[in-house]
């Protein structure tokens, strides 16, 4: 049986359409604190597996557990996982701070009155103290954004838009958005493939260091053998699903 001590357990996971199979009877576990690398060539099913774990696609059969909780039929927001995409997937109209805090704001249901109070709080942040509208929720989110920004050395960039950032800075913001929610599991889909060689090596080190500090389980997809052997606690090789 799946154990709460193993953040991810996959049992007989299959996804396909007729004779076309994207993932075939996958069974494995990821231990707490592990970097579990999924390696293989293009089209072998690596990204499909991450999308199944994240809830972006639904399996044909099998089950996914986060801890001892079955999550295969739950929406992505209910799974306690956070995904970092190859393309960064930052919101271009939001500042770095608001990109980091986006998941925190989405994960906490609010009444219409709370939404209004939070909006007024954000609109009056720059005013003198007596004129600011208080919001405990937004103040907590603000503190968490500052903590994450300090961890990733993003504090000088919090007011910038994504178009004003380098590739490495965008990747750190994408990591920050995932870290801010403090999920049980991180899913990373070739997050360094858009960076040049030197920046890839530097960011690889940063991800390993962040992983050690955060301590969550990480499933990391790559086709780069040196990346896999440098970062992994364990490696799984996929071929044809």
KALINTA-V346249 format. One record per backbone hydrogen bond with DSSP energy under -1.0 kcal/mol. CO is the residue of the C=O (numbers start at 0). NH is the residue of the N-H. E is the energy in kcal/mol with one decimal. If there is no record, write none. Layout:
# KALINTA-V346249
CO/NH/E + CO/NH/E
This chain:
# KALINTA-V346249
2/5/-1.6 + 6/66/-1.1 + 7/29/-2.6 + 8/64/-3.0 + 9/27/-1.4 + 10/62/-2.1 + 12/25/-2.6 + 13/59/-2.6 + 13/60/-1.8 + 14/21/-2.5 + 14/22/-2.0 + 16/19/-2.1 + 19/16/-3.1 + 22/14/-2.5 + 25/12/-2.6 + 27/9/-3.0 + 29/7/-1.3 + 30/33/-1.9 + 33/217/-2.7 + 34/232/-2.9 + 34/233/-1.6 + 35/219/-2.3 + 36/235/-3.1 + 37/221/-2.2 + 38/237/-3.1 + 40/43/-1.6 + 43/240/-2.6 + 44/48/-2.1 + 45/49/-1.8 + 46/50/-2.4 + 47/51/-2.1 + 48/52/-2.3 + 49/53/-2.4 + 50/54/-1.1 + 50/55/-2.0 + 50/56/-1.4 + 60/13/-2.4 + 62/10/-2.7 + 63/70/-2.9 + 64/8/-2.2 + 65/68/-1.5 + 68/65/-2.4 + 70/73/-2.1 + 74/77/-1.7 + 75/78/-1.6 + 79/183/-1.5 + 79/184/-1.2 + 81/186/-2.9 + 83/188/-2.5 + 84/87/-1.4 + 86/88/-1.8 + 90/93/-1.6 + 94/98/-2.4 + 95/99/-2.4 + 96/100/-2.1 + 100/104/-2.1 + 101/105/-2.0 + 102/106/-1.7 + 110/114/-2.4 + 111/115/-2.1 + 112/116/-2.4 + 113/117/-2.8 + 114/118/-2.4 + 115/119/-2.5 + 116/120/-2.3 + 117/121/-2.3 + 118/122/-2.1 + 119/123/-1.5 + 123/126/-1.6 + 127/130/-1.9 + 128/131/-1.1 + 134/138/-2.3 + 135/139/-2.3 + 136/140/-2.2 + 137/141/-2.6 + 138/142/-2.0 + 139/143/-2.1 + 140/144/-2.5 + 141/145/-2.1 + 142/146/-2.1 + 143/147/-2.4 + 144/148/-2.7 + 145/149/-2.2 + 146/150/-1.9 + 147/151/-2.1 + 148/153/-3.2 + 153/156/-2.0 + 156/159/-1.9 + 157/96/-2.5 + 159/95/-2.0 + 160/163/-2.1 + 161/164/-2.0 + 165/169/-2.5 + 166/170/-2.0 + 167/171/-1.8 + 168/172/-2.1 + 169/173/-2.4 + 170/174/-2.2 + 171/175/-2.6 + 172/176/-2.4 + 173/177/-1.5 + 174/178/-3.0 + 175/179/-2.5 + 178/181/-2.1 + 183/216/-1.5 + 184/81/-2.1 + 185/218/-2.9 + 186/83/-3.2 + 187/220/-3.2 + 189/192/-1.3 + 191/194/-1.8 + 195/199/-2.4 + 196/200/-1.9 + 197/201/-1.9 + 198/202/-2.8 + 199/203/-2.2 + 200/204/-1.8 + 201/205/-1.9 + 202/206/-2.6 + 203/207/-2.1 + 204/208/-2.4 + 205/209/-2.8 + 206/210/-2.8 + 207/211/-2.1 + 208/212/-1.8 + 209/213/-2.8 + 210/214/-3.1 + 216/185/-2.8 + 217/35/-3.4 + 218/187/-2.9 + 219/37/-2.8 + 220/189/-1.6 + 223/227/-2.2 + 224/228/-2.6 + 225/229/-1.9 + 226/230/-1.9 + 227/231/-2.3 + 233/36/-2.7 + 235/38/-3.1 + 240/23/-3.3
